[in-house]
Each structure stands twice: as structure tokens, then as C-alpha cells.
Amino acid sequence: MEKPVLKEVKRLKFLYQLCEENYWHILPTQPKETWKLTEADSRWILSVKNIPQLYLNLEEAIAFLAMRARS
């Protein structure tokens, strides 16, 4: 995982795991939330209910996590 995103994930206390394909998944802490960020090379895929929605760059991924932490 890129260090800035990993630092933000840890700081905001989101769940994260390394999948079998060696990509990182960032998951919400609230079970009712259905989003997931998946590492894809130098970008992140935002999925909702396991359906890919957006490709995010590093700054966008961090901004998304910060926004979700506030809600």
C-alpha cells in the first residue's frame, strides 16, 4: 500500500487487509456501510455493494477516507 494512504487508514482507524492477489482492501468500520477501496496499481477503485464505481488517485482516496471518517 502506498504509505500516505496506509498512514491515513491507520490514523482514521479503518479496517484494511491484503487479499490473495496481493492488493490492499480498505473497509468501513460500520457494518451498515457498503463501500470498499481496492488498490489497483497506482490507483484505488471505490466499490459500493461490490460494484466498482470510481477510480481514485492517491489524493482522492485520502480525501474520501477523511470524509467517511467525519460522517
Buried (B, 14 or more C-beta within 10 A) or exposed (E): BBEEBEEBBEEBEBEBEEEEEEBBBBBBEEEEEEBBBBBEEEBBBBBEEEEEEBEBEBEBBBEBBEEBBEE
